[in-house]
Amino acid sequence: MSEVRGFTGQPILSQILDLINSSLINKVNRKYKANRYYKKLPLRVHLVSLLYGVFSYCNGLREMCEGLLACEGKLVHLGFDSAPARSTLSDANSNRSFLIFEMIYTELLQQYHSFISDSRSKGLSIRNLKIIDSSTIQLFSELLRGVGRTTKDGSRKKGGLKVHTMMDAFSGVAEFVRMTAAREHDRKFLFQLDLPSNSWLVFDKAYNVYHQFLKWTNQKIWFVTRMKDNAVFHVTKVLVDRTKKKNAKGVLKEQYITIGVKQGGSQPEQRLKLKRITFKTEDGKVYVFITNNFMLPASQIATIYKNRWMIELLFKQIKQNFPLRYFWGNSVNAIKMQVYCVLIAQLLMVVIRKKAVTKKSFANMITVMRLHLMSYVSLLDFIRDTYKAWRKTHSAPFAFIT
């Protein structure tokens, strides 16, 4: 018997998963021998199960497995016949390395990066802008400590996972991620970055590490950040000074400065040359920026820093739309695996949103898709115009051929 006329042959979740090529899964499997000890749960089935949990916003393995169980008649479209057992998923989450899922995310990002990148809407004259920040995910667990204060009533203190992120400003997705206990200082993340010359970085003043700034200057890696209030510096030249002008806005002061950078051992102190910009916004707030690039106009430096808010939107988008309040395992490996599955899902949604050329908000798009994950309807049509696509699919006459 053929399928019903008017219905697409694959449910929405299956169409989402089509963005992940089987060759990519095979490549990762070969590198990590991912199926060597998990013959009952092949890597692809494991990945699809976790992505089902992410897209359907499951807060536990029981919800995920029971949800898949309810879809058993349609699981063949996802590449397997029956829902995995909860104990099987739990063991795999603890023992199969999260690095496997990190590689899947990295490969997908490389595959779709040029497609989702768009530098036209940022008001910038530069390319290759990266934004750095971190976000803390609270856990009721002692595996990763560092969030909250010791409680007076003796109840368990919250642990925390800090997700250190470098985001590509022109694609809207995380490009490099490292996860640590929440108590680890943000600035350590800077030492793990490997960037080509003429890259641009923007971050807040929590990342002020002058000897790293000196290293980047020598490598022609440019940065924009805010200056700490207690910074000690020497002014070598004043280019602009409008501080005494009444009701002045925008660039108030532009200076060349130097900052002493202590070297290890008996090496002499070096002077780091920077440009210091005092900027006043339309609502009267005053910011002091520093950069190691002397060619870009001061107004562009301010615009670059303004784009830093994009990473806050990324964190908000991920936390509000994907399951990160509860975790599907009690090990560090399982927690990191779930975070990478969330990043994979977010990347796939960005790709689909770009393909659909829709003006729907990210939250609205994923909420509607969550309710129809196993519905047989054209994914891109459904996103462009949900009601029209649904009517088109379900008003078609039934035509069975035996």
ROFI-98658 format. One record per residue (C-alpha): x negated, y, z. Coordinates in steps of 0.1 Angstrom, whole numbers. Each point is the difference from the previous one (the first is absolute). Last residue first. Layout:
<nodes>
x;y;z
X;Y;Z;
...
</nodes>
This chain:
<nodes>
x;y;z
33;-20;-29;
2;37;-9;
13;24;26;
10;35;-8;
11;22;29;
10;34;-12;
-23;29;8;
13;23;28;
-27;-12;25;
-31;10;-19;
11;32;-15;
17;11;32;
-32;-7;20;
-22;18;-25;
23;31;0;
3;0;38;
-37;-2;6;
-11;25;-26;
-38;2;-6;
-8;-25;28;
24;-26;-13;
-11;5;-36;
-36;-6;11;
9;-32;19;
24;-16;-25;
26;-19;21;
2;-34;15;
2;7;37;
-25;-16;23;
-16;32;13;
33;19;-1;
2;16;35;
-37;6;1;
1;16;-35;
25;27;12;
-22;8;30;
-32;0;-21;
14;26;-24;
15;22;27;
-32;1;20;
-22;7;-31;
23;29;-10;
19;-4;-33;
-13;22;-28;
-6;-30;-23;
-25;-6;-27;
7;-38;3;
-36;-9;-7;
-13;26;26;
24;-13;26;
-11;-36;-8;
-37;9;5;
7;19;32;
20;-29;13;
-27;-25;-8;
-25;21;19;
23;1;31;
4;-37;-2;
-37;-6;-1;
-6;24;29;
27;-19;20;
-17;-33;-8;
-33;16;11;
15;9;34;
14;-35;4;
-34;-16;-6;
-16;24;26;
25;-11;26;
-4;-37;-8;
-38;2;2;
1;19;33;
20;-29;14;
35;1;15;
20;-6;-32;
28;14;-20;
-2;35;14;
26;24;13;
2;38;-6;
-17;-2;-33;
28;-12;-23;
1;23;-30;
20;32;-9;
-6;24;28;
-36;-10;8;
-12;0;-36;
16;33;-11;
-11;17;32;
-36;-11;-6;
1;11;-36;
16;33;10;
-28;6;24;
-24;-8;-28;
16;27;-22;
-6;27;27;
-36;2;-11;
12;18;-32;
-2;33;19;
-37;-6;5;
-6;0;-38;
21;31;-3;
-21;18;25;
-32;-10;-19;
17;12;-32;
5;35;16;
-37;1;9;
-11;-4;-36;
-19;-32;-8;
-38;4;-6;
-14;0;35;
9;-36;9;
-10;-11;35;
33;9;15;
13;17;32;
35;11;8;
13;24;26;
38;2;3;
22;29;10;
38;-3;3;
20;31;-10;
30;-16;-18;
-15;9;-34;
-32;-18;9;
-32;16;12;
-34;-14;-12;
-35;3;15;
-25;-17;-22;
-34;-13;10;
-24;-12;-28;
-26;-24;12;
-38;-5;1;
-12;-26;25;
-33;10;17;
-23;-29;10;
-14;-7;35;
-35;-14;0;
-6;-38;1;
-14;-13;33;
26;-27;4;
34;4;-17;
9;32;-18;
20;29;14;
21;20;-24;
0;37;5;
29;19;-17;
-5;25;-28;
26;26;-13;
11;16;-32;
31;21;6;
35;6;-14;
25;20;21;
37;8;-2;
10;-23;-28;
38;-1;-2;
19;28;18;
-9;35;11;
26;18;20;
-24;29;7;
-35;-4;-13;
-25;-4;28;
-5;-37;-6;
-6;5;-37;
-36;-11;0;
-13;-17;-32;
-35;-12;-10;
-18;1;34;
-34;-16;0;
-23;-19;23;
24;-6;29;
-14;-23;27;
21;-28;15;
10;-16;33;
34;-17;-1;
23;4;30;
32;6;-19;
-7;-29;-24;
0;8;-37;
27;-14;-22;
-8;-24;-29;
-10;0;-36;
-25;-24;-15;
-23;-4;-30;
-22;-30;-9;
-31;13;-17;
-21;-28;15;
-22;25;19;
31;18;12;
15;-34;11;
-30;-7;22;
2;35;16;
37;-5;7;
-8;-34;16;
-25;18;23;
27;26;8;
27;-24;11;
33;18;2;
27;-27;-5;
24;13;27;
0;33;-20;
25;-12;-25;
-7;-17;-33;
-6;8;-37;
-25;-19;-22;
-11;8;-36;
-21;-24;-21;
-26;17;-22;
-25;-29;6;
15;-34;6;
14;-11;33;
-7;-29;24;
18;7;33;
-8;-21;31;
-19;28;18;
31;23;-2;
21;-26;20;
-21;6;31;
15;35;1;
34;-13;11;
-11;-11;35;
8;-35;10;
27;-1;28;
27;-12;-24;
-17;-34;-6;
-11;-2;-36;
14;-2;-35;
-18;11;-32;
17;12;-32;
-12;13;-33;
21;12;-29;
33;7;18;
28;11;-24;
13;33;-13;
-17;-2;-34;
-16;35;-4;
-10;5;36;
-18;-33;3;
2;-10;36;
-28;-10;24;
15;-17;30;
-9;-10;35;
28;-21;14;
-2;0;38;
16;-30;17;
12;5;35;
5;-17;33;
28;10;23;
-4;-5;38;
19;-28;16;
20;9;31;
-17;7;33;
25;26;11;
-25;29;-3;
-8;-7;-37;
-36;4;-13;
2;26;-27;
8;-3;-37;
-18;-16;-29;
-35;-14;1;
0;-37;-2;
2;-25;-29;
7;-36;11;
16;11;33;
35;2;-17;
31;21;1;
-12;16;-32;
0;37;-10;
-10;8;-36;
-24;29;-2;
-6;20;-31;
-33;12;-15;
-11;27;-24;
-20;5;-31;
11;16;-33;
-18;-7;-33;
-2;23;-30;
-14;-15;-32;
7;30;-22;
-3;37;5;
19;30;-13;
29;-4;24;
37;10;-1;
11;-35;11;
26;-7;-27;
-22;-9;-30;
-24;-25;16;
22;-31;-4;
-12;-35;8;
25;-28;-1;
-11;-15;-33;
-38;5;5;
2;-18;34;
21;-29;-11;
-26;-28;-5;
-26;14;25;
28;3;26;
11;-35;-7;
-35;-13;4;
-5;18;33;
34;-12;14;
-8;-36;-9;
-35;3;15;
15;12;33;
24;-29;-1;
-28;-24;-2;
-19;20;27;
28;-8;24;
-15;-35;3;
23;-30;2;
0;-11;36;
25;20;20;
25;8;-27;
-4;-36;-14;
9;-15;34;
30;23;4;
12;-8;-35;
-2;-38;6;
17;4;34;
29;20;-16;
6;-27;-27;
-4;11;-36;
32;6;-20;
6;-25;-28;
-6;-3;-37;
-28;24;-9;
-9;26;-26;
22;30;8;
26;-9;-26;
2;-35;15;
9;17;33;
35;7;-14;
20;-29;15;
-21;2;31;
9;36;7;
16;-6;35;
-32;-18;10;
-20;30;-10;
19;21;25;
-3;-27;26;
-38;0;-5;
-4;38;1;
23;5;30;
-19;-27;19;
-33;14;-10;
9;34;16;
11;35;-6;
11;-6;-35;
3;32;-22;
14;-17;-31;
-29;14;-21;
-26;-10;26;
13;-35;8;
4;-7;-38;
-36;12;-3;
-10;-25;27;
17;-29;-18;
-14;10;-34;
-36;1;14;
3;-34;18;
16;-16;-31;
-28;15;-22;
-27;-12;25;
12;-36;1;
18;-11;31;
0;-37;5;
-35;-3;-15;
-13;25;25;
-36;-11;8;
-16;5;-35;
27;23;-13;
-18;33;6;
-33;-12;-15;
-11;37;6;
-13;8;-34;
20;-25;-19;
32;9;16;
-6;37;-6;
-4;-6;-37;
29;-24;-1;
23;26;16;
-12;26;-25;
6;-24;-29;
36;-5;12;
6;37;-7;
16;21;27;
24;24;-17;
23;-30;-6;
6;1;38;
23;30;-4;
21;-19;-26;
2;-30;23;
12;23;28;
27;15;-22;
15;-34;-10;
-10;-15;-34;
20;-10;-30;
19;33;-4;
37;-2;1;
22;13;-28;
8;-35;-14;
1;-26;27;
-29;-24;-2;
2;-30;-23;
14;-34;9;
</nodes>
